[in-house]
Amino acid sequence: MKSSLRSVAEIPAESTESLSANVVHRLEVEILKGQRRPGDRLDERQLAEQFGVSRTPVREALQRLAASGLVVSRGRQGLQVAQLSLADLLDAFSVAAELEALASAQAARRIRSEQRTRLEAAHEVCAAAAKARDVDAFYEANLEFHETISVASHNRILHDELRRLTVKISPYRRTITYQPGRMDSSIPEHGQVMDAIFRGDGAAASQVMRAHVTLLGEGLSDLLHFLRMSGDENIIAELT
């Protein structure tokens, strides 16, 4: 299955602006994949060396990411990948649930044949990864599943906003994936969303997706417990 996350090599680098966009995309992918986590320092010189560019496009990329809230300044500690407070985390998941619910409803009316195939493939990979207890493979396929629905909404504004929010909450989604039983419970939920989309039932697709994404009640309690037990507390700015 071909991922929708483009590699840096696929993005043209003809100007400082395109180089900057290149760096933005690469950093977003690294955050999505858990290669950079909340609180990680972002050094301008190190990034320039890593991406093989001058410091100017790196500086512009970090400014863009700061404007979107993905990067924050911590004074003498420099720039870091943003950490969400507990309150912001709840708000972010609530907004994501509504945006993904809307995307699902619109996808039910607008999805195309090739997107159906792509969604089915992502669902099958998720199921196989869950059966194999392969958390990393599941996480990648889960991103693909949700991204496919977003694209299938054919709503560019919605897709762009959801993409930015997805990058911001991805470290926490990844942590949720590691919770016992979460992969297994996601498979039937994905199936319900997909079936509703395929039969054109936007209301049902929206309702199931909202419940799937929302982080409330026992889900939140379990997440905080898992963060403490795994030593990942530092990815949330405040736990109380």
Secondary structure, DSSP 8 states (H G I E B T S, - for coil): ---SS--GGGS---SHHHHHHHHHHHHHHHHHTTSS-TT-B--HHHHHHHHTS-HHHHHHHHHHHHHTTSEEE-GGG-EEE--B-HHHHHHHHHHHHHHHHHHHHHHHHH--HHHHHHHHHHHHHHHHHHHHT-HHHHHHHHHHHHHHHHHHTT-HHHHHHHHHHHHHHHHHHHHHHTSTTHHHHHHHHHHHHHHHHHTT-HHHHHHHHHHHH---THHHHHHHHHHHHHT-GGGBS---
